[in-house]
Amino acid sequence: MVDGDDPAPICLSAQRALLGVIGPSVLGIALDATGYEARMQVFAEGVLPEEEEDDFEDAATEMMADFPELPVEVSIIREARQPLEGWAGRWVFLRRGVRVAQAG
């Protein structure tokens, strides 16, 4: 279980797992973690190569190694338009200059 009062550990786990994974077409990554599950939303300008999609699944697996009781789901939003909409949680990566709408 993740402590809902302190999101820093899960956010830091995500950022560590994402090092070297984020390609140029990724606009932002939001992480929504409750006490019992987490969802990583990857917003991409276009279609990600299959290898890059697999890298995000690997990053989720690394996060689950840090938090064994926490399943992490990855959803990839392709052809994302700015401002980014429909996100929830906290931004763990946001490309410079990308605009976002209010949390949805």
Legacy VTK file of the C-alpha trace (Angstrom):
# vtk DataFile Version 3.0
C-alpha trace
ASCII
DATASET POLYDATA
POINTS 104 float
0.000 0.000 0.000
1.168 3.531 -0.767
0.804 6.292 1.795
-1.686 8.703 0.212
-0.414 11.553 2.388
3.084 11.381 0.910
3.183 10.808 -2.869
6.945 11.441 -3.058
8.100 7.791 -2.800
5.903 6.527 -5.665
6.653 9.602 -7.808
10.397 9.155 -7.273
10.077 5.457 -8.091
8.316 6.370 -11.356
10.911 8.974 -12.293
13.764 6.542 -11.628
12.049 3.809 -13.670
11.455 6.238 -16.551
15.084 7.341 -16.892
16.161 6.639 -20.452
12.658 5.530 -21.501
11.076 8.813 -22.569
11.433 9.495 -26.282
10.918 12.735 -28.217
7.247 12.083 -28.998
6.229 11.873 -25.321
4.600 15.105 -24.149
3.952 14.174 -20.546
3.413 11.391 -18.050
0.880 11.627 -15.230
0.786 9.230 -12.289
-2.380 8.655 -10.300
-1.679 6.496 -7.246
-4.134 5.585 -4.545
-3.390 3.373 -1.577
-3.996 0.210 -3.583
-3.321 0.863 -7.279
-1.536 3.211 -9.649
-2.117 4.331 -13.212
0.579 5.836 -15.404
-0.809 7.880 -18.309
1.641 8.463 -21.155
0.634 11.280 -23.519
2.303 11.015 -26.950
2.162 13.266 -30.014
1.846 10.334 -32.350
2.118 6.589 -32.346
4.880 5.186 -30.179
7.050 2.393 -31.548
6.188 -0.982 -30.012
9.608 -1.122 -28.358
8.961 2.190 -26.609
5.536 0.998 -25.427
7.246 -2.091 -23.990
9.720 0.178 -22.201
6.839 1.843 -20.341
5.549 -1.578 -19.273
9.066 -2.384 -18.032
9.090 0.888 -16.072
5.793 -0.116 -14.442
7.353 -3.453 -13.489
10.284 -1.622 -11.878
7.813 0.458 -9.866
6.038 -2.715 -8.738
9.407 -4.044 -7.553
9.648 -0.962 -5.300
6.016 -1.377 -4.163
5.155 -5.100 -4.470
1.607 -4.640 -3.189
0.810 -1.919 -5.758
-0.304 -2.901 -9.275
0.704 -0.284 -11.873
-1.353 0.052 -15.050
0.046 1.862 -18.096
-2.245 3.647 -20.521
-0.858 5.342 -23.614
-2.828 8.237 -25.066
-1.818 8.531 -28.711
-2.236 11.619 -30.882
-2.556 13.753 -27.742
-3.490 17.377 -28.378
-2.549 20.381 -26.294
-3.652 21.337 -23.816
-3.392 17.793 -22.469
-6.768 16.697 -21.099
-8.171 13.778 -19.144
-5.179 13.336 -16.868
-5.297 12.518 -13.185
-2.801 12.559 -10.328
0.582 14.256 -10.553
2.894 14.965 -13.450
6.093 12.941 -13.151
7.282 14.197 -16.548
6.119 17.170 -18.580
8.008 18.319 -21.661
8.948 21.975 -21.546
6.348 24.221 -23.193
3.535 21.640 -23.128
0.193 23.033 -21.984
-2.179 21.103 -19.750
-5.869 21.454 -18.945
-7.297 21.099 -15.461
-7.166 17.611 -13.986
-9.974 15.399 -15.231
LINES 1 105
104 0 1 2 3 4 5 6 7 8 9 10 11 12 13 14 15 16 17 18 19 20 21 22 23 24 25 26 27 28 29 30 31 32 33 34 35 36 37 38 39 40 41 42 43 44 45 46 47 48 49 50 51 52 53 54 55 56 57 58 59 60 61 62 63 64 65 66 67 68 69 70 71 72 73 74 75 76 77 78 79 80 81 82 83 84 85 86 87 88 89 90 91 92 93 94 95 96 97 98 99 100 101 102 103
